């Protein structure tokens, strides 16, 4: 099964659970997409696909400039990963495919 899809995710951060919709649009061994939540939508850059594993970065401008580094494995409809938020540490990100 392809990793392409739309996932309803939760990232466990120090600010509490951050709910978002993460989209993955695969083109060969790369992907584009976005992560949309209450604080807005951020576009994926440098998205890479390796089998059922993906890695990406997201450059935030709000509430402060920061580059997020993400990685995840997709098993069926389950999304299990993590997001590194610079000096703030690394947080688990889990979700389910909804489309």
N, CA, C and O atoms as a CHARMM CRD file, in Angstrom:
* protein
*
  396
    1    1 UNK  N      0.84700  -1.19200   0.00000 PROA 1      0.00000
    2    1 UNK  CA     0.00000   0.00000   0.00000 PROA 1      0.00000
    3    1 UNK  C      0.88300   1.24200   0.00000 PROA 1      0.00000
    4    1 UNK  O      1.90100   1.28800   0.69000 PROA 1      0.00000
    5    2 UNK  N      0.49700   2.22800  -0.76100 PROA 2      0.00000
    6    2 UNK  CA     1.23200   3.48400  -0.86500 PROA 2      0.00000
    7    2 UNK  C      1.09400   4.30000   0.42800 PROA 2      0.00000
    8    2 UNK  O      0.12000   4.16500   1.16800 PROA 2      0.00000
    9    3 UNK  N      2.09300   5.14300   0.67300 PROA 3      0.00000
   10    3 UNK  CA     2.02000   6.04100   1.82000 PROA 3      0.00000
   11    3 UNK  C      1.20700   7.29100   1.50400 PROA 3      0.00000
   12    3 UNK  O      0.92800   8.09100   2.39700 PROA 3      0.00000
   13    4 UNK  N      0.82200   7.46600   0.23400 PROA 4      0.00000
   14    4 UNK  CA     0.04200   8.63900  -0.16500 PROA 4      0.00000
   15    4 UNK  C     -1.29600   8.65100   0.56200 PROA 4      0.00000
   16    4 UNK  O     -1.91100   7.60800   0.78200 PROA 4      0.00000
   17    5 UNK  N     -1.73200   9.84700   0.93000 PROA 5      0.00000
   18    5 UNK  CA    -3.03200   9.97000   1.56800 PROA 5      0.00000
   19    5 UNK  C     -3.13200  11.18300   2.45800 PROA 5      0.00000
   20    5 UNK  O     -2.24500  12.03600   2.49700 PROA 5      0.00000
   21    6 UNK  N     -4.23800  11.23500   3.17200 PROA 6      0.00000
   22    6 UNK  CA    -4.50700  12.29000   4.13600 PROA 6      0.00000
   23    6 UNK  C     -4.65500  11.62700   5.49400 PROA 6      0.00000
   24    6 UNK  O     -5.39200  10.65200   5.64000 PROA 6      0.00000
   25    7 UNK  N     -3.95600  12.15600   6.48500 PROA 7      0.00000
   26    7 UNK  CA    -3.92100  11.56100   7.82200 PROA 7      0.00000
   27    7 UNK  C     -4.38500  12.57800   8.85800 PROA 7      0.00000
   28    7 UNK  O     -3.96300  13.73400   8.83700 PROA 7      0.00000
   29    8 UNK  N     -5.24500  12.14400   9.75400 PROA 8      0.00000
   30    8 UNK  CA    -5.60400  12.95500  10.92300 PROA 8      0.00000
   31    8 UNK  C     -4.59600  12.58400  12.00200 PROA 8      0.00000
   32    8 UNK  O     -4.54700  11.43800  12.44800 PROA 8      0.00000
   33    9 UNK  N     -3.79100  13.56200  12.41900 PROA 9      0.00000
   34    9 UNK  CA    -2.65900  13.28900  13.31400 PROA 9      0.00000
   35    9 UNK  C     -2.75300  14.06800  14.62200 PROA 9      0.00000
   36    9 UNK  O     -3.47200  15.06000  14.73800 PROA 9      0.00000
   37   10 UNK  N     -1.99900  13.57600  15.59700 PROA 10     0.00000
   38   10 UNK  CA    -1.81300  14.26500  16.86800 PROA 10     0.00000
   39   10 UNK  C     -0.32000  14.23900  17.17500 PROA 10     0.00000
   40   10 UNK  O      0.30800  13.18100  17.17100 PROA 10     0.00000
   41   11 UNK  N      0.24300  15.42900  17.44200 PROA 11     0.00000
   42   11 UNK  CA     1.63000  15.54100  17.87500 PROA 11     0.00000
   43   11 UNK  C      1.60600  15.88700  19.35200 PROA 11     0.00000
   44   11 UNK  O      0.97000  16.85800  19.76200 PROA 11     0.00000
   45   12 UNK  N      2.30500  15.08400  20.15100 PROA 12     0.00000
   46   12 UNK  CA     2.36400  15.29400  21.60400 PROA 12     0.00000
   47   12 UNK  C      3.48000  16.28900  21.90300 PROA 12     0.00000
   48   12 UNK  O      4.65600  15.92400  21.90800 PROA 12     0.00000
   49   13 UNK  N      3.11500  17.54600  22.15300 PROA 13     0.00000
   50   13 UNK  CA     4.10700  18.58800  22.39300 PROA 13     0.00000
   51   13 UNK  C      3.97700  19.13700  23.81700 PROA 13     0.00000
   52   13 UNK  O      3.00000  18.84500  24.50800 PROA 13     0.00000
   53   14 UNK  N      4.96000  19.93000  24.25700 PROA 14     0.00000
   54   14 UNK  CA     4.85100  20.55200  25.58500 PROA 14     0.00000
   55   14 UNK  C      3.65000  21.47600  25.70600 PROA 14     0.00000
   56   14 UNK  O      3.21300  21.78100  26.81600 PROA 14     0.00000
   57   15 UNK  N      3.10400  21.93200  24.55900 PROA 15     0.00000
   58   15 UNK  CA     1.92100  22.79800  24.56600 PROA 15     0.00000
   59   15 UNK  C      0.64500  21.97000  24.54600 PROA 15     0.00000
   60   15 UNK  O     -0.44100  22.51100  24.34000 PROA 15     0.00000
   61   16 UNK  N      0.76800  20.65400  24.75800 PROA 16     0.00000
   62   16 UNK  CA    -0.39500  19.77700  24.72000 PROA 16     0.00000
   63   16 UNK  C     -0.51300  19.09000  23.37400 PROA 16     0.00000
   64   16 UNK  O      0.34100  19.25900  22.50400 PROA 16     0.00000
   65   17 UNK  N     -1.57100  18.31900  23.20700 PROA 17     0.00000
   66   17 UNK  CA    -1.80200  17.60600  21.96100 PROA 17     0.00000
   67   17 UNK  C     -2.12200  18.60000  20.84400 PROA 17     0.00000
   68   17 UNK  O     -3.02700  19.42500  20.96800 PROA 17     0.00000
   69   18 UNK  N     -1.36300  18.50400  19.75300 PROA 18     0.00000
   70   18 UNK  CA    -1.56700  19.37000  18.60000 PROA 18     0.00000
   71   18 UNK  C     -2.18800  18.53900  17.47600 PROA 18     0.00000
   72   18 UNK  O     -1.51000  17.71500  16.86300 PROA 18     0.00000
   73   19 UNK  N     -3.47300  18.75500  17.20900 PROA 19     0.00000
   74   19 UNK  CA    -4.16800  18.01700  16.15500 PROA 19     0.00000
   75   19 UNK  C     -3.91700  18.69300  14.81000 PROA 19     0.00000
   76   19 UNK  O     -3.88000  19.91900  14.70900 PROA 19     0.00000
   77   20 UNK  N     -3.74600  17.86000  13.77300 PROA 20     0.00000
   78   20 UNK  CA    -3.51400  18.39900  12.44200 PROA 20     0.00000
   79   20 UNK  C     -3.93100  17.39800  11.37700 PROA 20     0.00000
   80   20 UNK  O     -4.15000  16.21900  11.65400 PROA 20     0.00000
   81   21 UNK  N     -4.03400  17.89800  10.15900 PROA 21     0.00000
   82   21 UNK  CA    -4.28000  17.06200   8.98900 PROA 21     0.00000
   83   21 UNK  C     -3.02500  17.11500   8.14000 PROA 21     0.00000
   84   21 UNK  O     -2.62500  18.18200   7.67300 PROA 21     0.00000
   85   22 UNK  N     -2.40000  15.95200   7.94000 PROA 22     0.00000
   86   22 UNK  CA    -1.13300  15.84500   7.20700 PROA 22     0.00000
   87   22 UNK  C     -1.41100  15.17700   5.86500 PROA 22     0.00000
   88   22 UNK  O     -1.94900  14.07100   5.82200 PROA 22     0.00000
   89   23 UNK  N     -1.04700  15.84200   4.77100 PROA 23     0.00000
   90   23 UNK  CA    -1.27000  15.26400   3.44600 PROA 23     0.00000
   91   23 UNK  C      0.05800  14.84500   2.82500 PROA 23     0.00000
   92   23 UNK  O      1.07600  15.52100   2.97000 PROA 23     0.00000
   93   24 UNK  N      0.01700  13.71100   2.12800 PROA 24     0.00000
   94   24 UNK  CA     1.19000  13.15100   1.46400 PROA 24     0.00000
   95   24 UNK  C      0.80600  12.87000   0.01100 PROA 24     0.00000
   96   24 UNK  O     -0.04700  12.02500  -0.25900 PROA 24     0.00000
   97   25 UNK  N      1.44000  13.58300  -0.92100 PROA 25     0.00000
   98   25 UNK  CA     1.21300  13.40700  -2.35900 PROA 25     0.00000
   99   25 UNK  C      2.50900  12.87400  -2.96200 PROA 25     0.00000
  100   25 UNK  O      3.45500  13.63100  -3.17700 PROA 25     0.00000
  101   26 UNK  N      2.55000  11.56700  -3.23600 PROA 26     0.00000
  102   26 UNK  CA     3.78100  10.88800  -3.65200 PROA 26     0.00000
  103   26 UNK  C      4.02300  11.05100  -5.15200 PROA 26     0.00000
  104   26 UNK  O      3.09600  10.97400  -5.96000 PROA 26     0.00000
  105   27 UNK  N      5.29400  11.27900  -5.50600 PROA 27     0.00000
  106   27 UNK  CA     5.75900  11.30900  -6.89500 PROA 27     0.00000
  107   27 UNK  C      7.09700  10.56600  -6.92000 PROA 27     0.00000
  108   27 UNK  O      8.15600  11.16600  -6.73600 PROA 27     0.00000
  109   28 UNK  N      7.03300   9.24900  -7.15000 PROA 28     0.00000
  110   28 UNK  CA     8.26100   8.44900  -7.14400 PROA 28     0.00000
  111   28 UNK  C      8.80500   8.28500  -5.74300 PROA 28     0.00000
  112   28 UNK  O      8.11700   7.75700  -4.86900 PROA 28     0.00000
  113   29 UNK  N     10.04700   8.73600  -5.51200 PROA 29     0.00000
  114   29 UNK  CA    10.64800   8.61000  -4.18400 PROA 29     0.00000
  115   29 UNK  C     10.64200   9.94100  -3.42500 PROA 29     0.00000
  116   29 UNK  O     11.40100  10.12600  -2.47400 PROA 29     0.00000
  117   30 UNK  N      9.76900  10.87000  -3.86100 PROA 30     0.00000
  118   30 UNK  CA     9.60600  12.14000  -3.14800 PROA 30     0.00000
  119   30 UNK  C      8.11800  12.38100  -2.89700 PROA 30     0.00000
  120   30 UNK  O      7.26700  11.69600  -3.46500 PROA 30     0.00000
  121   31 UNK  N      7.81500  13.34500  -2.05300 PROA 31     0.00000
  122   31 UNK  CA     6.42300  13.73400  -1.85400 PROA 31     0.00000
  123   31 UNK  C      6.31100  15.20400  -1.51200 PROA 31     0.00000
  124   31 UNK  O      7.23600  15.81300  -0.97500 PROA 31     0.00000
  125   32 UNK  N      5.15600  15.75800  -1.83600 PROA 32     0.00000
  126   32 UNK  CA     4.78200  17.10100  -1.41600 PROA 32     0.00000
  127   32 UNK  C      3.57200  16.94400  -0.51200 PROA 32     0.00000
  128   32 UNK  O      2.97100  15.87200  -0.44800 PROA 32     0.00000
  129   33 UNK  N      3.22200  17.99700   0.17400 PROA 33     0.00000
  130   33 UNK  CA     2.05700  17.94000   1.03900 PROA 33     0.00000
  131   33 UNK  C      2.04800  19.10400   1.99200 PROA 33     0.00000
  132   33 UNK  O      2.76700  20.08600   1.81000 PROA 33     0.00000
  133   34 UNK  N      1.22200  18.98300   3.01500 PROA 34     0.00000
  134   34 UNK  CA     1.10800  20.05000   4.00300 PROA 34     0.00000
  135   34 UNK  C      0.62600  19.48300   5.33100 PROA 34     0.00000
  136   34 UNK  O      0.12000  18.36400   5.41700 PROA 34     0.00000
  137   35 UNK  N      0.80200  20.29600   6.35400 PROA 35     0.00000
  138   35 UNK  CA     0.28400  19.97500   7.67100 PROA 35     0.00000
  139   35 UNK  C     -0.58900  21.15200   8.09800 PROA 35     0.00000
  140   35 UNK  O     -0.10200  22.27500   8.23000 PROA 35     0.00000
  141   36 UNK  N     -1.88200  20.89400   8.31400 PROA 36     0.00000
  142   36 UNK  CA    -2.83700  21.95400   8.63700 PROA 36     0.00000
  143   36 UNK  C     -3.41800  21.73500  10.01900 PROA 36     0.00000
  144   36 UNK  O     -3.88600  20.64500  10.34700 PROA 36     0.00000
  145   37 UNK  N     -3.38200  22.78700  10.82300 PROA 37     0.00000
  146   37 UNK  CA    -3.93400  22.71100  12.17400 PROA 37     0.00000
  147   37 UNK  C     -4.46900  24.05900  12.59600 PROA 37     0.00000
  148   37 UNK  O     -4.59700  24.96700  11.77400 PROA 37     0.00000
  149   38 UNK  N     -4.78600  24.20000  13.88700 PROA 38     0.00000
  150   38 UNK  CA    -5.36700  25.44600  14.39000 PROA 38     0.00000
  151   38 UNK  C     -4.49900  26.68200  14.16900 PROA 38     0.00000
  152   38 UNK  O     -5.01200  27.79900  14.11300 PROA 38     0.00000
  153   39 UNK  N     -3.17800  26.48500  14.04300 PROA 39     0.00000
  154   39 UNK  CA    -2.28300  27.63300  13.86600 PROA 39     0.00000
  155   39 UNK  C     -2.00600  27.92800  12.39500 PROA 39     0.00000
  156   39 UNK  O     -1.19000  28.79500  12.08200 PROA 39     0.00000
  157   40 UNK  N     -2.68200  27.21200  11.48300 PROA 40     0.00000
  158   40 UNK  CA    -2.49100  27.46800  10.06200 PROA 40     0.00000
  159   40 UNK  C     -1.98800  26.25100   9.31100 PROA 40     0.00000
  160   40 UNK  O     -1.95500  25.14100   9.84400 PROA 40     0.00000
  161   41 UNK  N     -1.59800  26.47500   8.07000 PROA 41     0.00000
  162   41 UNK  CA    -1.11100  25.41800   7.19900 PROA 41     0.00000
  163   41 UNK  C      0.33600  25.68600   6.83900 PROA 41     0.00000
  164   41 UNK  O      0.70500  26.81000   6.49800 PROA 41     0.00000
  165   42 UNK  N      1.16200  24.63500   6.91700 PROA 42     0.00000
  166   42 UNK  CA     2.57400  24.73300   6.55100 PROA 42     0.00000
  167   42 UNK  C      2.87100  23.68100   5.48600 PROA 42     0.00000
  168   42 UNK  O      2.44900  22.53000   5.59800 PROA 42     0.00000
  169   43 UNK  N      3.60300  24.09300   4.45500 PROA 43     0.00000
  170   43 UNK  CA     3.93200  23.20300   3.34200 PROA 43     0.00000
  171   43 UNK  C      5.14600  22.34400   3.66900 PROA 43     0.00000
  172   43 UNK  O      6.10200  22.80300   4.29500 PROA 43     0.00000
  173   44 UNK  N      5.08800  21.09200   3.23300 PROA 44     0.00000
  174   44 UNK  CA     6.20500  20.16400   3.36200 PROA 44     0.00000
  175   44 UNK  C      7.28000  20.55200   2.35200 PROA 44     0.00000
  176   44 UNK  O      6.97200  20.91300   1.21600 PROA 44     0.00000
  177   45 UNK  N      8.54300  20.47600   2.77100 PROA 45     0.00000
  178   45 UNK  CA     9.64800  20.60500   1.82700 PROA 45     0.00000
  179   45 UNK  C     10.56400  19.40600   2.03300 PROA 45     0.00000
  180   45 UNK  O     10.58500  18.80200   3.10600 PROA 45     0.00000
  181   46 UNK  N     11.30600  19.07500   1.01100 PROA 46     0.00000
  182   46 UNK  CA    12.28000  17.98300   1.06800 PROA 46     0.00000
  183   46 UNK  C     11.64300  16.65700   1.50000 PROA 46     0.00000
  184   46 UNK  O     12.25500  15.89400   2.24700 PROA 46     0.00000
  185   47 UNK  N     10.42000  16.37800   1.03700 PROA 47     0.00000
  186   47 UNK  CA     9.74500  15.12300   1.36800 PROA 47     0.00000
  187   47 UNK  C     10.35700  13.94700   0.61300 PROA 47     0.00000
  188   47 UNK  O     10.49200  13.99200  -0.61000 PROA 47     0.00000
  189   48 UNK  N     10.72200  12.90800   1.33600 PROA 48     0.00000
  190   48 UNK  CA    11.32700  11.71800   0.73800 PROA 48     0.00000
  191   48 UNK  C     10.54200  10.47700   1.14500 PROA 48     0.00000
  192   48 UNK  O     10.04100  10.38200   2.26600 PROA 48     0.00000
  193   49 UNK  N     10.44400   9.52000   0.21000 PROA 49     0.00000
  194   49 UNK  CA     9.74500   8.25900   0.43800 PROA 49     0.00000
  195   49 UNK  C     10.72900   7.11700   0.25300 PROA 49     0.00000
  196   49 UNK  O     11.45700   7.06700  -0.73800 PROA 49     0.00000
  197   50 UNK  N     10.74500   6.19200   1.22200 PROA 50     0.00000
  198   50 UNK  CA    11.57200   4.98300   1.12700 PROA 50     0.00000
  199   50 UNK  C     10.69900   3.81700   1.58600 PROA 50     0.00000
  200   50 UNK  O     10.63100   3.51000   2.77700 PROA 50     0.00000
  201   51 UNK  N     10.03400   3.17100   0.62800 PROA 51     0.00000
  202   51 UNK  CA     9.10400   2.09500   0.97900 PROA 51     0.00000
  203   51 UNK  C      7.92000   2.66000   1.72200 PROA 51     0.00000
  204   51 UNK  O      7.17000   3.47600   1.18700 PROA 51     0.00000
  205   52 UNK  N      7.74600   2.21500   2.98900 PROA 52     0.00000
  206   52 UNK  CA     6.63300   2.74200   3.78700 PROA 52     0.00000
  207   52 UNK  C      7.10000   3.78000   4.80600 PROA 52     0.00000
  208   52 UNK  O      6.37800   4.10100   5.75000 PROA 52     0.00000
  209   53 UNK  N      8.32200   4.30400   4.60700 PROA 53     0.00000
  210   53 UNK  CA     8.86500   5.34300   5.49100 PROA 53     0.00000
  211   53 UNK  C      8.96700   6.66600   4.75200 PROA 53     0.00000
  212   53 UNK  O      9.28600   6.70100   3.56300 PROA 53     0.00000
  213   54 UNK  N      8.69500   7.75700   5.46200 PROA 54     0.00000
  214   54 UNK  CA     8.80100   9.08700   4.88600 PROA 54     0.00000
  215   54 UNK  C      9.59200   9.99700   5.82100 PROA 54     0.00000
  216   54 UNK  O      9.58900   9.81000   7.03800 PROA 54     0.00000
  217   55 UNK  N     10.26800  10.98100   5.23600 PROA 55     0.00000
  218   55 UNK  CA    10.93400  12.03800   6.00100 PROA 55     0.00000
  219   55 UNK  C     10.60000  13.36200   5.33500 PROA 55     0.00000
  220   55 UNK  O     10.33300  13.40100   4.13400 PROA 55     0.00000
  221   56 UNK  N     10.61000  14.44800   6.10200 PROA 56     0.00000
  222   56 UNK  CA    10.26100  15.75500   5.57100 PROA 56     0.00000
  223   56 UNK  C     10.76700  16.84500   6.48800 PROA 56     0.00000
  224   56 UNK  O     11.18100  16.59200   7.61900 PROA 56     0.00000
  225   57 UNK  N     10.72500  18.07300   5.97500 PROA 57     0.00000
  226   57 UNK  CA    10.94200  19.26100   6.79800 PROA 57     0.00000
  227   57 UNK  C      9.78600  20.22200   6.53600 PROA 57     0.00000
  228   57 UNK  O      9.17000  20.21100   5.47100 PROA 57     0.00000
  229   58 UNK  N      9.51500  21.04300   7.52700 PROA 58     0.00000
  230   58 UNK  CA     8.52500  22.11000   7.41200 PROA 58     0.00000
  231   58 UNK  C      9.15000  23.35300   8.03300 PROA 58     0.00000
  232   58 UNK  O      9.62900  23.32000   9.16700 PROA 58     0.00000
  233   59 UNK  N      9.14100  24.44000   7.28500 PROA 59     0.00000
  234   59 UNK  CA     9.67800  25.69400   7.78600 PROA 59     0.00000
  235   59 UNK  C      8.52900  26.55300   8.31700 PROA 59     0.00000
  236   59 UNK  O      7.66200  26.99300   7.56200 PROA 59     0.00000
  237   60 UNK  N      8.54200  26.78100   9.62700 PROA 60     0.00000
  238   60 UNK  CA     7.51100  27.60000  10.26700 PROA 60     0.00000
  239   60 UNK  C      7.96800  29.04800  10.33500 PROA 60     0.00000
  240   60 UNK  O      9.16200  29.33200  10.44000 PROA 60     0.00000
  241   61 UNK  N      7.00800  29.95600  10.27500 PROA 61     0.00000
  242   61 UNK  CA     7.29400  31.37500  10.50300 PROA 61     0.00000
  243   61 UNK  C      6.55400  31.88000  11.74000 PROA 61     0.00000
  244   61 UNK  O      6.91900  32.90600  12.31300 PROA 61     0.00000
  245   62 UNK  N      5.50500  31.15000  12.14900 PROA 62     0.00000
  246   62 UNK  CA     4.69100  31.57200  13.28700 PROA 62     0.00000
  247   62 UNK  C      4.42800  30.36000  14.17600 PROA 62     0.00000
  248   62 UNK  O      4.18100  29.29100  13.61700 PROA 62     0.00000
  249   63 UNK  N      4.45700  30.42200  15.47500 PROA 63     0.00000
  250   63 UNK  CA     4.60900  31.63600  16.27300 PROA 63     0.00000
  251   63 UNK  C      6.04900  32.14400  16.32500 PROA 63     0.00000
  252   63 UNK  O      6.29600  33.24900  16.80800 PROA 63     0.00000
  253   64 UNK  N      7.00800  31.34000  15.82900 PROA 64     0.00000
  254   64 UNK  CA     8.39400  31.78600  15.73100 PROA 64     0.00000
  255   64 UNK  C      9.04400  31.02200  14.58500 PROA 64     0.00000
  256   64 UNK  O      8.62600  29.90800  14.27000 PROA 64     0.00000
  257   65 UNK  N     10.07000  31.61100  13.95300 PROA 65     0.00000
  258   65 UNK  CA    10.74400  30.89800  12.87600 PROA 65     0.00000
  259   65 UNK  C     11.41700  29.62600  13.40600 PROA 65     0.00000
  260   65 UNK  O     12.14500  29.66300  14.39800 PROA 65     0.00000
  261   66 UNK  N     11.16100  28.50300  12.72700 PROA 66     0.00000
  262   66 UNK  CA    11.72300  27.23100  13.16500 PROA 66     0.00000
  263   66 UNK  C     11.57500  26.22400  12.03100 PROA 66     0.00000
  264   66 UNK  O     10.60700  26.26900  11.27200 PROA 66     0.00000
  265   67 UNK  N     12.53400  25.32400  11.92200 PROA 67     0.00000
  266   67 UNK  CA    12.42500  24.22900  10.96200 PROA 67     0.00000
  267   67 UNK  C     12.09800  22.95500  11.71500 PROA 67     0.00000
  268   67 UNK  O     12.82700  22.56000  12.62500 PROA 67     0.00000
  269   68 UNK  N     11.00300  22.31300  11.33800 PROA 68     0.00000
  270   68 UNK  CA    10.60300  21.03200  11.91400 PROA 68     0.00000
  271   68 UNK  C     11.14000  19.92100  11.02100 PROA 68     0.00000
  272   68 UNK  O     11.06400  20.01700   9.79600 PROA 68     0.00000
  273   69 UNK  N     11.68300  18.86500  11.62800 PROA 69     0.00000
  274   69 UNK  CA    12.16500  17.70700  10.88900 PROA 69     0.00000
  275   69 UNK  C     11.31900  16.51200  11.30300 PROA 69     0.00000
  276   69 UNK  O     11.28100  16.14000  12.47500 PROA 69     0.00000
  277   70 UNK  N     10.63400  15.91100  10.31900 PROA 70     0.00000
  278   70 UNK  CA     9.73900  14.80900  10.63300 PROA 70     0.00000
  279   70 UNK  C     10.14000  13.51200   9.96400 PROA 70     0.00000
  280   70 UNK  O     10.80500  13.50000   8.92800 PROA 70     0.00000
  281   71 UNK  N      9.71700  12.41900  10.58200 PROA 71     0.00000
  282   71 UNK  CA     9.89100  11.08500   9.99700 PROA 71     0.00000
  283   71 UNK  C      8.73700  10.22900  10.48500 PROA 71     0.00000
  284   71 UNK  O      8.24300  10.40600  11.59900 PROA 71     0.00000
  285   72 UNK  N      8.30900   9.29100   9.62900 PROA 72     0.00000
  286   72 UNK  CA     7.19500   8.42400  10.00600 PROA 72     0.00000
  287   72 UNK  C      7.22700   7.15000   9.17400 PROA 72     0.00000
  288   72 UNK  O      7.83900   7.08000   8.10900 PROA 72     0.00000
  289   73 UNK  N      6.54100   6.15500   9.70700 PROA 73     0.00000
  290   73 UNK  CA     6.30800   4.90600   9.00800 PROA 73     0.00000
  291   73 UNK  C      4.80100   4.73300   8.87800 PROA 73     0.00000
  292   73 UNK  O      4.05100   4.96700   9.82600 PROA 73     0.00000
  293   74 UNK  N      4.37100   4.32200   7.69100 PROA 74     0.00000
  294   74 UNK  CA     2.95700   4.06500   7.45000 PROA 74     0.00000
  295   74 UNK  C      2.76400   2.56100   7.35600 PROA 74     0.00000
  296   74 UNK  O      3.37300   1.89500   6.52000 PROA 74     0.00000
  297   75 UNK  N      1.90300   2.03100   8.22900 PROA 75     0.00000
  298   75 UNK  CA     1.58800   0.59900   8.25500 PROA 75     0.00000
  299   75 UNK  C      0.09100   0.46100   8.05000 PROA 75     0.00000
  300   75 UNK  O     -0.68900   0.63200   8.98700 PROA 75     0.00000
  301   76 UNK  N     -0.31500   0.15100   6.81500 PROA 76     0.00000
  302   76 UNK  CA    -1.74500   0.13600   6.50400 PROA 76     0.00000
  303   76 UNK  C     -2.25800   1.55900   6.55800 PROA 76     0.00000
  304   76 UNK  O     -1.82500   2.40500   5.77500 PROA 76     0.00000
  305   77 UNK  N     -3.18100   1.83700   7.47700 PROA 77     0.00000
  306   77 UNK  CA    -3.71400   3.18700   7.64800 PROA 77     0.00000
  307   77 UNK  C     -3.12600   3.89500   8.85900 PROA 77     0.00000
  308   77 UNK  O     -3.52500   5.01600   9.17100 PROA 77     0.00000
  309   78 UNK  N     -2.17200   3.24900   9.55300 PROA 78     0.00000
  310   78 UNK  CA    -1.56100   3.82500  10.75900 PROA 78     0.00000
  311   78 UNK  C     -0.31100   4.62000  10.41800 PROA 78     0.00000
  312   78 UNK  O      0.55500   4.15400   9.67800 PROA 78     0.00000
  313   79 UNK  N     -0.22900   5.82400  10.96600 PROA 79     0.00000
  314   79 UNK  CA     0.88100   6.74800  10.77000 PROA 79     0.00000
  315   79 UNK  C      1.58000   6.87600  12.11600 PROA 79     0.00000
  316   79 UNK  O      0.97400   7.33700  13.08200 PROA 79     0.00000
  317   80 UNK  N      2.84500   6.47400  12.19500 PROA 80     0.00000
  318   80 UNK  CA     3.60600   6.55100  13.44600 PROA 80     0.00000
  319   80 UNK  C      4.93500   7.23200  13.18300 PROA 80     0.00000
  320   80 UNK  O      5.75400   6.73400  12.41100 PROA 80     0.00000
  321   81 UNK  N      5.14800   8.37400  13.82600 PROA 81     0.00000
  322   81 UNK  CA     6.37900   9.10200  13.57600 PROA 81     0.00000
  323   81 UNK  C      6.76800  10.02100  14.69400 PROA 81     0.00000
  324   81 UNK  O      6.32000   9.89300  15.83300 PROA 81     0.00000
  325   82 UNK  N      7.62300  10.95900  14.33100 PROA 82     0.00000
  326   82 UNK  CA     8.09900  11.94000  15.29600 PROA 82     0.00000
  327   82 UNK  C      8.47200  13.22300  14.56700 PROA 82     0.00000
  328   82 UNK  O      8.76400  13.22400  13.37100 PROA 82     0.00000
  329   83 UNK  N      8.45200  14.31200  15.32500 PROA 83     0.00000
  330   83 UNK  CA     8.81300  15.62100  14.79300 PROA 83     0.00000
  331   83 UNK  C      9.84500  16.22900  15.72900 PROA 83     0.00000
  332   83 UNK  O      9.62700  16.33200  16.93600 PROA 83     0.00000
  333   84 UNK  N     10.98600  16.63400  15.14600 PROA 84     0.00000
  334   84 UNK  CA    12.02000  17.33000  15.91200 PROA 84     0.00000
  335   84 UNK  C     11.81300  18.81900  15.72500 PROA 84     0.00000
  336   84 UNK  O     11.81800  19.32000  14.60100 PROA 84     0.00000
  337   85 UNK  N     11.62800  19.53000  16.84100 PROA 85     0.00000
  338   85 UNK  CA    11.34600  20.96200  16.82000 PROA 85     0.00000
  339   85 UNK  C     12.53700  21.74000  17.36100 PROA 85     0.00000
  340   85 UNK  O     12.44300  22.38700  18.40400 PROA 85     0.00000
  341   86 UNK  N     13.64600  21.67600  16.65400 PROA 86     0.00000
  342   86 UNK  CA    14.84600  22.42100  17.04700 PROA 86     0.00000
  343   86 UNK  C     15.25500  22.14000  18.47800 PROA 86     0.00000
  344   86 UNK  O     15.30200  20.98600  18.90400 PROA 86     0.00000
  345   87 UNK  N     15.55100  23.19800  19.22200 PROA 87     0.00000
  346   87 UNK  CA    16.00400  23.07500  20.60700 PROA 87     0.00000
  347   87 UNK  C     14.91100  22.60900  21.55700 PROA 87     0.00000
  348   87 UNK  O     15.19100  22.30400  22.71600 PROA 87     0.00000
  349   88 UNK  N     13.66100  22.55100  21.07900 PROA 88     0.00000
  350   88 UNK  CA    12.54900  22.15200  21.93300 PROA 88     0.00000
  351   88 UNK  C     12.43900  20.63600  22.09500 PROA 88     0.00000
  352   88 UNK  O     11.69900  20.16000  22.95600 PROA 88     0.00000
  353   89 UNK  N     13.16600  19.87800  21.27900 PROA 89     0.00000
  354   89 UNK  CA    13.15600  18.42900  21.41900 PROA 89     0.00000
  355   89 UNK  C     12.36600  17.73000  20.32400 PROA 89     0.00000
  356   89 UNK  O     11.95200  18.34000  19.33800 PROA 89     0.00000
  357   90 UNK  N     12.17000  16.43600  20.52600 PROA 90     0.00000
  358   90 UNK  CA    11.48800  15.58200  19.56700 PROA 90     0.00000
  359   90 UNK  C     10.20700  15.04500  20.18500 PROA 90     0.00000
  360   90 UNK  O     10.19500  14.61100  21.33700 PROA 90     0.00000
  361   91 UNK  N      9.12200  15.08100  19.40300 PROA 91     0.00000
  362   91 UNK  CA     7.81000  14.71500  19.91900 PROA 91     0.00000
  363   91 UNK  C      7.15000  13.66500  19.04100 PROA 91     0.00000
  364   91 UNK  O      7.29600  13.71100  17.81900 PROA 91     0.00000
  365   92 UNK  N      6.42400  12.71500  19.63600 PROA 92     0.00000
  366   92 UNK  CA     5.73000  11.70900  18.84300 PROA 92     0.00000
  367   92 UNK  C      4.58700  12.30500  18.03700 PROA 92     0.00000
  368   92 UNK  O      3.89400  13.21400  18.49500 PROA 92     0.00000
  369   93 UNK  N      4.39700  11.77700  16.82000 PROA 93     0.00000
  370   93 UNK  CA     3.29200  12.18200  15.94900 PROA 93     0.00000
  371   93 UNK  C      2.63100  10.90200  15.44500 PROA 93     0.00000
  372   93 UNK  O      3.26700  10.08600  14.77800 PROA 93     0.00000
  373   94 UNK  N      1.35800  10.73400  15.76700 PROA 94     0.00000
  374   94 UNK  CA     0.63300   9.52400  15.36100 PROA 94     0.00000
  375   94 UNK  C     -0.64600   9.92700  14.64000 PROA 94     0.00000
  376   94 UNK  O     -1.17000  11.02200  14.84300 PROA 94     0.00000
  377   95 UNK  N     -1.13700   9.03300  13.79900 PROA 95     0.00000
  378   95 UNK  CA    -2.36100   9.35800  13.09800 PROA 95     0.00000
  379   95 UNK  C     -2.95700   8.17800  12.36600 PROA 95     0.00000
  380   95 UNK  O     -2.42300   7.06900  12.38500 PROA 95     0.00000
  381   96 UNK  N     -4.08700   8.44700  11.71500 PROA 96     0.00000
  382   96 UNK  CA    -4.82600   7.45500  10.92700 PROA 96     0.00000
  383   96 UNK  C     -5.14100   8.05900   9.57400 PROA 96     0.00000
  384   96 UNK  O     -5.47700   9.23900   9.47000 PROA 96     0.00000
  385   97 UNK  N     -5.02800   7.22900   8.52100 PROA 97     0.00000
  386   97 UNK  CA    -5.39600   7.66600   7.17900 PROA 97     0.00000
  387   97 UNK  C     -6.91900   7.85300   7.12500 PROA 97     0.00000
  388   97 UNK  O     -7.67500   6.98800   7.56700 PROA 97     0.00000
  389   98 UNK  N     -7.35000   8.98000   6.58300 PROA 98     0.00000
  390   98 UNK  CA    -8.76900   9.26500   6.43400 PROA 98     0.00000
  391   98 UNK  C     -9.16700   9.35700   4.96700 PROA 98     0.00000
  392   98 UNK  O    -10.35600   9.36800   4.64600 PROA 98     0.00000
  393   99 UNK  N     -8.19600   9.42100   4.08700 PROA 99     0.00000
  394   99 UNK  CA    -8.47500   9.46300   2.64200 PROA 99     0.00000
  395   99 UNK  C     -7.25500   9.01100   1.86200 PROA 99     0.00000
  396   99 UNK  O     -7.28800   8.97500   0.63200 PROA 99     0.00000
